[in-house]
Amino acid sequence: MSAAAWLTSLQLADTKIATTSRGNKTGLSKDGYFHVQRDLTNPGIIESVFKSVKLKLGIPNVVVYNGMTPFAEDRLLGMING
């Protein structure tokens, strides 16, 4: 399943979707996703993305983080769990 098809299926299931990238401005995208503009090459930024999403949509049920690095994995799990 492509990423676009997967996102569409989540949207059809009434799942709130947030995305992040360096390029697009923070706010609602044309697809109805909440977008957070951040550069995730700095691991210290990740927590601010979660705070923005939590304020706008609540606690996420699904997190897909394809920028995973060994040092970021523990921080990500800590933010999700607690």
PyMOL commands that set and color helices and strands:
alter all, ss='L'
color gray80, all
select helices_A, chain A and resi 3-12+43-57+70-81
alter helices_A, ss='H'
color red, helices_A
select strands_A, chain A and resi 18-21+27-28+34-37
alter strands_A, ss='S'
color yellow, strands_A
deselect
rebuild
show_as cartoon
